[in-house]
């Protein structure tokens, strides 16, 4: 049996017995998720199954989580990359799939910006439809030369990195040439496959994976499944997804949910949308305030993806700087914004503020009247001229049902763009697609954001639109039901363990519409020194979480997720959502999020056992 035949035979077994969760949910086997091994463990175990020719349902179900929760990669994208690599004798980590056709090119260009290395892009036929070389040079700051070829063999040695791009009909086709460092094959609506060639380029792997994690997504589970069926010679047929109707339904639902009038934008993930927002605002600034510095104002302890991506964008462009915005605990968001905006006005710079409301993980809501006042205040530059007004970029993931932007609402008169992560309440954990909306003062900005969402080929996929069309109409009811469970659980904890400090919205805020289903808590601690107290608290955090996921394995998961259709999710922000946050800004507390559908009495019972044990 040839190598290809052996791979195909094994993959057919895998496809027949794959766990439903590989396609249907964004989080697979979190109970056997080791973050430090997430990039390697799945394929190591999978390779062993291949060697033993074992691909039954139980063996596949027991494979650990692959990568992190779909954005960076998932079981089916890993299997696809492994299969292509195996067939061509390449290391599996050198094959990287993308839902986007342009981001793999941007990933290499970004790495070479820091390596101070030239890049030549050779392409067969046409470049990806969304590729805009002028904007990539002018707005992203990347440098490259374009070279159309009629055959890969034409490509000569180049003093720098050489990229080869070609449309391919077959998913397993990999064209290489010793002079090509990065071969990118385009596969229509499925996305693209990037192959890194030569040991000299192995240090690009981590950089390119990080772009995939932050600025786009891997080829989605459904599309990876289609590609794998194609790999083994099976056609599963193109299902008529009714894309036009689904898209219209999604856009209408988002407008209704947010109370906005401008057409929303829907991307492959929340971070895909955030990236388009950032690049769209940078583009607008260069057109309308050319030569002025841009300041992205970001809470240092906010969600790690937001924090990391903002700093990654700033690292690429000299005229962009990150300004810290302390928002939690002893820091008041409104006062911090006022102080920061005064400083930026003095510098005659452009202020773009990214903030979560409620904040994460302390679940705090600022005084919205004062927030509006401080954002609306006219400020002066050092020369006495009127300063540029801020754009407020609101991460609304925790409370996507609150009307901030609609006519006569709190932030309707301040340039505000709101966005939400789709893997949370919008899809109920069934896909990653996120969206953004703007108030009536942001049409020009939304046009630019749309342009960059398209440039990065990061619009939601057909199936993502289908899932959102199905899930969005019930979102507000699910939010209400999940909040009810969370309020009841929080009240139980307050009675059972009054010495725990719980961070959750007040009844008063809930009556105003802030009904998140996430809370965090500082557990009581003991010890003679601060170090001892901190160590005891961190051990207690893990004791509680491990008890919950052990005693209620079907419902309690160790994961950052939120807004799922079922169960309860537990995490420690410092070691999960704040993974890339500076150590001093991390929160070593317990964060829990409850769904509308869980056995609340069982969770109370296990929490009572925990209290009894301490």
BASE-553593 format. One line per 2 residues: for each residue z, x, y of C-alpha. Coordinates in Angstrom, 2 decimals, m for minus. Example, Ala and Ser with C-alpha at 12.3 -4.5 7.8 and 13.67 -1.06 7.14 Angstrom:
BEGIN
7.80/12.30/m4.50 | 7.14/13.67/m1.06
END
This chain:
BEGIN
0.00/0.00/0.00 | m0.95/1.40/3.40
1.62/1.83/6.16 | 0.09/m1.11/8.12
0.10/m3.34/5.02 | 3.74/m2.50/4.31
4.74/m3.28/7.92 | 2.78/m6.57/7.84
4.32/m7.62/4.52 | 7.83/m6.95/5.83
7.19/m8.67/9.17 | 5.91/m11.79/7.40
9.27/m12.03/5.64 | 11.07/m11.50/8.95
9.03/m14.25/10.63 | 9.75/m16.65/7.76
13.51/m16.04/7.87 | 14.28/m15.20/11.51
17.41/m16.83/12.98 | 16.67/m19.78/15.28
18.80/m18.11/17.97 | 16.27/m15.29/18.29
13.96/m17.70/20.10 | 16.12/m20.59/21.30
18.98/m18.97/23.23 | 19.52/m16.05/25.59
22.50/m14.62/23.71 | 22.35/m13.73/20.00
25.36/m12.58/17.91 | 27.67/m11.67/20.77
30.48/m11.32/18.26 | 28.83/m8.10/17.06
27.73/m6.79/20.44 | 28.64/m3.19/21.23
27.44/m2.52/24.76 | 27.36/1.27/24.32
25.06/0.92/21.30 | 23.06/m2.08/22.53
19.85/m0.10/23.02 | 19.87/1.51/19.56
22.05/m0.38/17.07 | 19.76/m3.35/16.44
16.75/m1.20/15.52 | 18.82/1.22/13.42
20.01/m1.68/11.29 | 16.54/m3.24/11.29
14.96/0.04/10.11 | 17.41/0.11/7.19
16.37/m3.42/6.20 | 12.74/m2.27/6.30
13.47/0.72/4.07 | 15.24/m1.56/1.57
12.59/m4.29/1.95 | 15.30/m6.84/2.74
14.50/m9.59/5.23 | 16.39/m12.65/4.05
17.97/m15.05/6.53 | 21.54/m13.75/6.04
20.55/m10.11/6.62 | 18.66/m10.95/9.80
21.41/m13.23/11.08 | 23.91/m10.37/10.72
21.94/m7.94/12.88 | 23.84/m7.07/16.09
22.73/m8.09/19.58 | 19.69/m6.23/20.85
19.84/m4.90/24.42 | 21.43/m7.19/26.96
20.71/m10.85/26.83 | 16.94/m10.97/26.99
16.18/m9.53/30.42 | 16.18/m5.94/29.18
15.18/m6.87/25.65 | 16.07/m9.04/22.67
15.55/m9.14/18.88 | 11.90/m10.25/18.93
10.76/m7.85/21.68 | 12.51/m5.03/19.80
10.81/m5.99/16.53 | 7.41/m6.12/18.27
7.92/m2.70/19.87 | 9.14/m1.29/16.53
6.07/m2.64/14.70 | 3.59/m1.17/17.19
5.45/2.17/17.19 | 5.70/2.25/13.38
1.97/1.65/12.96 | 1.03/4.46/15.34
3.73/6.97/14.41 | 5.47/6.72/17.80
9.20/6.59/18.51 | 10.14/2.90/18.97
11.87/3.56/22.27 | 8.58/4.86/23.69
7.00/1.41/23.31 | 8.24/m1.01/26.00
7.08/m4.62/26.36 | 6.98/m6.53/29.63
6.43/m10.18/30.56 | 4.73/m8.76/33.68
1.40/m6.93/33.84 | 2.12/m5.01/37.06
5.80/m3.99/36.77 | 5.17/m1.33/34.07
2.90/0.42/36.58 | 5.54/0.05/39.31
8.15/1.48/36.92 | 6.19/4.72/36.48
5.45/4.91/40.21 | 9.15/4.47/41.02
10.16/7.28/38.66 | 7.52/9.59/40.13
8.68/8.83/43.66 | 11.97/10.51/42.73
10.31/13.21/40.62 | 8.05/13.94/43.65
5.15/13.79/41.21 | 1.59/12.60/41.79
0.22/9.63/39.82 | m3.34/8.80/38.86
m4.01/5.24/37.69 | m7.10/5.02/35.47
m8.29/1.54/34.58 | m10.93/0.07/32.31
m12.71/m2.99/33.67 | m10.31/m4.56/36.17
m6.78/m3.96/37.30 | m4.22/m6.75/36.71
m5.11/m9.71/38.94 | m1.79/m9.47/40.79
m2.06/m5.72/41.49 | m2.30/m5.11/45.26
m2.68/m1.38/45.85 | m2.37/m1.63/49.62
0.97/m3.49/49.55 | 2.34/m1.27/46.77
1.71/1.75/48.99 | 2.77/0.23/52.31
5.78/m1.91/51.30 | 7.10/m0.28/48.10
6.43/3.23/49.35 | 4.70/4.38/46.14
1.92/6.98/46.09 | m1.03/7.04/43.67
m4.78/7.33/43.37 | m7.01/4.83/41.58
m9.80/5.84/39.21 | m12.02/3.35/37.38
m13.29/4.60/33.99 | m15.65/3.21/31.37
m13.85/4.89/28.47 | m10.43/6.50/27.86
m12.17/9.71/26.76 | m13.40/10.20/30.34
m9.90/10.85/31.61 | m9.45/14.49/32.52
m6.28/16.55/32.87 | m4.43/15.76/36.10
m1.72/17.63/37.99 | 0.86/14.82/37.72
1.23/11.65/35.65 | m1.79/9.82/34.27
m1.67/6.07/33.60 | m4.35/4.25/31.60
m4.65/0.45/31.95 | m6.91/m1.75/29.84
m7.10/m5.39/28.73 | m6.73/m5.70/24.96
m7.50/m8.54/22.57 | m5.25/m7.25/19.77
m1.54/m6.71/20.28 | m1.36/m3.64/18.03
m4.15/m1.72/19.82 | m2.89/1.52/21.35
m5.46/3.82/22.94 | m4.29/7.36/23.55
m5.79/10.55/24.89 | m3.86/13.83/25.26
m4.48/13.58/29.03 | m2.83/10.12/29.23
0.93/10.00/29.82 | 1.34/6.22/29.98
m0.96/3.74/28.26 | m0.58/0.11/29.40
m2.34/m2.63/27.45 | m2.65/m6.04/29.12
m2.31/m9.12/26.92 | m3.08/m12.11/29.13
m0.23/m14.59/29.53 | 1.96/m12.68/27.03
2.40/m9.74/29.42 | 1.85/m6.07/28.64
2.83/m3.20/26.38 | 3.56/0.26/27.81
3.40/3.30/25.52 | 4.90/6.59/26.70
2.95/9.54/25.30 | 4.27/13.04/24.62
7.74/14.56/24.41 | 7.44/15.82/27.99
7.64/12.20/29.16 | 10.64/11.10/27.06
12.92/11.28/30.09 | 10.97/8.35/31.59
12.25/5.95/28.90 | 15.61/5.17/30.51
14.08/4.85/34.01 | 11.40/2.42/32.83
13.89/0.38/30.79 | 16.11/0.13/33.84
13.24/m1.29/35.92 | 12.68/m3.84/33.14
16.38/m4.71/33.22 | 16.62/m5.14/36.98
13.25/m6.08/38.45 | 11.55/m8.11/35.71
12.06/m9.12/32.05 | 10.90/m7.98/28.64
8.14/m9.99/26.99 | 9.93/m13.29/26.42
11.15/m14.33/22.94 | 8.51/m17.05/22.54
5.69/m14.75/23.66 | 6.98/m11.88/21.50
6.94/m14.30/18.56 | 3.31/m15.21/19.32
2.47/m11.50/19.51 | 4.18/m10.80/16.15
2.25/m13.60/14.45 | m0.91/m12.06/15.88
0.19/m8.62/14.62 | 0.43/m9.91/11.02
m2.91/m11.75/11.31 | m1.53/m15.26/11.64
m2.61/m17.60/14.39 | 0.00/m20.11/15.52
m2.46/m21.76/17.87 | m2.11/m22.24/21.61
0.12/m25.21/22.29 | m0.87/m27.27/25.32
2.23/m26.71/27.40 | 1.37/m29.25/30.07
2.10/m26.48/32.58 | 0.88/m28.32/35.65
3.09/m31.36/35.06 | 6.09/m29.26/34.01
5.78/m27.08/37.11 | 5.50/m30.11/39.39
8.57/m31.65/37.72 | 10.60/m28.43/38.08
9.74/m27.98/41.77 | 10.60/m31.61/42.49
13.93/m31.33/40.60 | 14.88/m28.16/42.49
14.12/m29.81/45.84 | 16.21/m32.83/44.87
19.10/m30.71/43.57 | 19.16/m28.45/46.64
18.18/m31.03/49.26 | 15.41/m28.76/50.59
11.82/m29.51/51.68 | 9.96/m26.17/51.43
8.28/m25.54/48.06 | 10.70/m23.61/45.79
9.71/m20.44/43.91 | 10.43/m19.96/40.20
10.61/m16.51/38.62 | 11.04/m15.05/35.14
14.76/m14.35/35.86 | 17.31/m14.52/38.65
16.83/m10.80/39.33 | 13.03/m11.18/39.34
13.54/m13.72/42.12 | 16.04/m11.52/43.96
13.60/m8.60/43.82 | 10.85/m10.78/45.32
13.28/m11.90/48.04 | 14.16/m8.31/48.95
10.58/m7.03/48.93 | 9.34/m10.13/50.80
11.94/m9.61/53.54 | 11.09/m5.92/53.79
7.41/m6.88/54.17 | 8.26/m9.41/56.90
10.40/m6.83/58.72 | 7.58/m4.27/58.70
5.17/m6.83/60.17 | 7.49/m8.33/62.78
10.01/m5.56/63.59 | 8.01/m2.44/62.79
9.96/0.82/62.96 | 13.41/m0.79/62.89
15.98/0.06/60.24 | 16.80/m2.57/57.61
20.40/m3.12/56.49 | 21.06/m5.02/53.26
24.66/m6.18/53.45 | 26.11/m6.55/49.94
29.64/m7.16/48.54 | 30.54/m3.98/46.60
32.12/m5.99/43.74 | 29.50/m8.74/43.38
27.47/m9.24/40.21 | 26.38/m5.81/38.98
22.68/m6.67/38.77 | 22.62/m7.77/42.41
24.56/m4.73/43.52 | 22.51/m2.28/41.49
19.12/m3.74/42.41 | 19.91/m3.72/46.13
20.88/m0.05/45.96 | 17.81/0.77/43.85
15.50/m0.77/46.48 | 17.28/1.11/49.27
17.00/4.39/47.33 | 13.17/4.13/47.42
12.76/3.63/51.16 | 14.17/5.79/53.96
14.44/2.95/56.49 | 16.70/0.82/54.25
20.45/1.21/53.90 | 23.13/m0.71/51.98
26.17/m1.81/53.98 | 29.28/m2.86/52.05
30.64/m6.36/52.70 | 34.24/m6.80/51.44
34.63/m10.49/50.54 | 37.41/m10.95/47.97
41.18/m10.97/47.76 | 42.64/m9.63/51.03
39.19/m9.54/52.64 | 37.80/m12.60/54.40
34.01/m13.01/54.07 | 33.59/m14.49/57.56
35.55/m11.72/59.30 | 33.71/m9.07/57.29
30.30/m10.55/58.20 | 31.28/m10.74/61.89
32.34/m7.08/61.93 | 29.27/m5.88/60.02
26.81/m7.88/62.15 | 28.32/m6.46/65.36
27.74/m2.92/64.06 | 24.17/m3.69/62.98
23.40/m5.33/66.34 | 24.59/m2.21/68.16
22.08/m0.21/66.10 | 19.28/m2.73/66.83
18.69/m2.96/63.08 | 17.64/m5.89/60.85
20.50/m7.58/58.94 | 19.90/m9.15/55.52
23.12/m10.42/53.92 | 23.39/m11.06/50.16
26.52/m13.00/49.13 | 27.77/m15.26/46.35
29.49/m18.56/47.13 | 31.84/m19.04/45.39
32.48/m15.32/45.09 | 32.46/m13.58/41.73
34.86/m13.03/40.05 | 37.60/m14.36/42.37
35.90/m17.77/42.83 | 36.58/m17.97/46.57
34.75/m20.13/49.12 | 34.77/m19.05/52.78
35.40/m21.43/55.68 | 31.83/m22.75/55.97
32.17/m23.91/59.58 | 33.27/m20.42/60.61
30.57/m18.88/58.40 | 27.90/m20.90/60.22
29.36/m19.88/63.58 | 29.44/m16.18/62.76
25.87/m16.25/61.38 | 24.59/m18.23/64.40
26.30/m16.10/67.05 | 23.91/m14.35/69.44
24.63/m10.63/69.55 | 23.47/m7.84/71.84
22.13/m4.39/71.05 | 23.58/m1.26/72.68
20.84/m1.68/75.34 | 21.92/m5.24/76.10
18.90/m6.85/74.44 | 19.21/m9.80/72.05
19.80/m8.51/68.52 | 17.73/m9.67/65.54
19.37/m12.68/63.87 | 20.46/m12.27/60.23
18.92/m13.75/57.11 | 21.61/m15.06/54.77
20.63/m14.69/51.10 | 22.93/m16.93/49.09
23.46/m16.44/45.36 | 24.31/m20.01/44.41
24.53/m19.49/40.65 | 28.15/m20.65/40.35
27.51/m23.90/42.27 | 23.77/m24.65/42.31
24.48/m28.33/43.02 | 25.97/m27.78/46.52
23.65/m28.74/49.41 | 23.82/m25.76/51.79
20.29/m25.81/53.18 | 19.05/m29.39/53.55
18.63/m31.08/56.91 | 21.94/m31.29/58.84
23.73/m29.33/56.09 | 26.03/m26.39/56.83
23.41/m23.62/56.70 | 20.35/m25.60/57.85
20.24/m23.91/61.27 | 20.69/m20.31/60.08
17.80/m18.51/58.35 | 19.03/m18.92/54.77
17.47/m18.45/51.34 | 19.43/m19.57/48.27
18.73/m18.59/44.67 | 20.18/m19.21/41.22
20.06/m17.48/37.86 | 18.19/m19.70/35.42
20.01/m18.57/32.28 | 23.08/m20.40/33.59
23.13/m24.11/34.51 | 19.40/m24.59/35.24
18.41/m23.96/31.60 | 21.81/m24.25/29.93
21.38/m20.76/28.45 | 17.98/m21.48/26.89
15.86/m19.18/29.08 | 16.27/m16.69/31.94
13.98/m18.24/34.58 | 15.56/m18.41/38.05
14.52/m20.00/41.33 | 14.92/m19.74/45.09
14.72/m22.19/47.97 | 14.69/m21.81/51.74
15.69/m24.03/54.63 | 13.15/m25.18/57.21
13.61/m22.01/59.28 | 12.33/m19.76/56.47
8.75/m20.87/55.74 | 7.30/m17.53/56.92
9.80/m15.63/54.77 | 9.20/m17.82/51.71
5.46/m17.14/52.01 | 6.18/m13.40/51.84
8.60/m13.83/48.91 | 5.93/m15.83/47.07
3.44/m13.00/47.67 | 5.76/m10.42/46.09
6.76/m12.65/43.17 | 3.02/m12.85/42.47
2.40/m9.13/43.07 | 5.06/m8.29/40.47
3.61/m10.93/38.11 | 7.12/m12.32/37.82
6.54/m16.07/37.98 | 8.23/m18.12/35.25
6.26/m18.43/32.00 | 4.79/m21.66/30.62
7.66/m22.16/28.19 | 10.25/m21.37/30.86
8.77/m24.13/33.05 | 8.85/m26.46/30.03
12.54/m25.71/29.37 | 13.49/m26.13/33.03
11.57/m29.41/33.22 | 13.65/m30.62/30.29
17.02/m29.26/31.48 | 17.11/m29.61/35.29
17.36/m33.43/35.41 | 20.72/m33.30/33.57
22.07/m30.25/35.40 | 24.33/m31.98/37.91
25.94/m34.12/35.20 | 26.53/m31.01/33.06
28.10/m29.27/36.06 | 30.45/m32.24/36.59
31.46/m32.38/32.92 | 32.02/m28.62/32.67
34.13/m28.64/35.85 | 36.30/m31.42/34.39
36.98/m29.31/31.29 | 37.69/m26.23/33.40
40.11/m28.04/35.73 | 42.01/m29.40/32.72
42.19/m25.95/31.07 | 43.29/m24.27/34.31
46.04/m26.89/34.79 | 47.20/m26.26/31.21
47.37/m22.48/31.80 | 49.29/m23.00/35.06
51.92/m25.00/33.15 | 51.98/m22.77/30.06
51.87/m19.36/31.77 | 52.93/m19.87/35.40
53.23/m16.09/35.97 | 49.43/m15.67/35.59
47.54/m15.56/38.90 | 44.57/m17.89/38.55
41.49/m17.70/40.78 | 39.82/m21.10/40.94
38.70/m23.60/43.55 | 41.31/m25.90/45.07
41.22/m29.67/44.52 | 40.25/m29.94/48.19
37.20/m27.67/47.76 | 36.24/m29.55/44.61
36.26/m32.80/46.59 | 33.76/m31.15/48.96
31.39/m30.50/46.05 | 32.42/m27.02/44.88
32.87/m27.67/41.18 | 32.33/m24.39/39.32
33.25/m24.12/35.66 | 34.36/m20.51/35.85
37.80/m19.14/36.68 | 39.45/m15.75/36.51
43.05/m14.71/36.09 | 45.36/m11.76/36.45
47.67/m11.88/33.45 | 51.35/m11.02/33.94
52.18/m7.38/33.32 | 55.11/m5.04/32.83
55.88/m1.32/33.03 | 57.82/1.26/35.02
54.80/2.68/36.91 | 51.57/1.27/38.33
49.63/3.10/35.61 | 51.78/1.54/32.88
51.41/m1.92/34.40 | 47.64/m1.56/34.65
47.36/m0.27/31.07 | 49.52/m3.14/29.75
47.44/m5.73/31.64 | 44.14/m4.34/30.35
45.44/m4.43/26.77 | 46.63/m7.99/27.29
43.19/m9.01/28.62 | 41.56/m7.85/25.39
44.30/m9.38/23.25 | 43.64/m12.82/24.77
39.85/m12.58/24.49 | 39.94/m11.25/20.93
42.30/m14.04/19.89 | 40.02/m16.69/21.40
36.81/m15.40/19.81 | 38.51/m14.79/16.46
40.24/m18.17/16.25 | 37.33/m20.22/17.66
34.27/m18.18/16.58 | 31.85/m21.13/16.78
32.68/m21.80/20.43 | 34.38/m18.83/22.11
32.12/m15.84/22.80 | 32.71/m12.46/24.45
29.97/m12.67/27.06 | 29.34/m12.88/30.81
27.38/m16.08/30.44 | 27.94/m19.31/32.34
26.54/m22.82/32.36 | 25.68/m22.91/28.65
25.30/m26.22/26.86 | 28.15/m25.53/24.44
31.25/m23.38/24.03 | 33.39/m21.09/26.15
32.53/m17.60/27.39 | 35.03/m14.82/28.10
34.56/m11.48/29.81 | 36.23/m8.72/31.81
34.03/m8.29/34.92 | 34.86/m4.58/35.27
33.23/m3.82/31.92 | 30.44/m6.39/31.99
28.99/m7.95/35.17 | 30.28/m5.04/37.28
28.89/m2.38/34.98 | 27.16/m0.47/37.79
29.84/m1.14/40.42 | 31.94/1.72/41.82
35.17/2.09/39.84 | 37.46/1.30/42.77
35.69/m2.02/43.35 | 35.90/m3.24/39.74
38.03/m6.19/38.63 | 39.98/m5.65/35.40
40.83/m9.32/35.00 | 39.87/m12.03/32.53
37.00/m14.36/33.48 | 36.28/m17.51/31.51
33.54/m20.10/31.82 | 33.61/m23.45/30.07
30.73/m25.71/29.10 | 30.51/m29.50/29.13
30.77/m29.52/25.32 | 33.71/m27.73/23.67
36.90/m28.41/21.71 | 39.28/m28.17/24.66
42.37/m29.06/22.63 | 41.67/m26.18/20.25
41.34/m23.77/23.20 | 44.67/m24.99/24.57
46.27/m24.52/21.16 | 45.03/m20.92/20.83
46.08/m20.12/24.41 | 49.55/m21.46/23.59
49.66/m19.10/20.57 | 48.75/m16.23/22.91
51.57/m17.13/25.32 | 54.03/m17.36/22.41
52.99/m13.89/21.25 | 53.82/m12.22/24.58
END
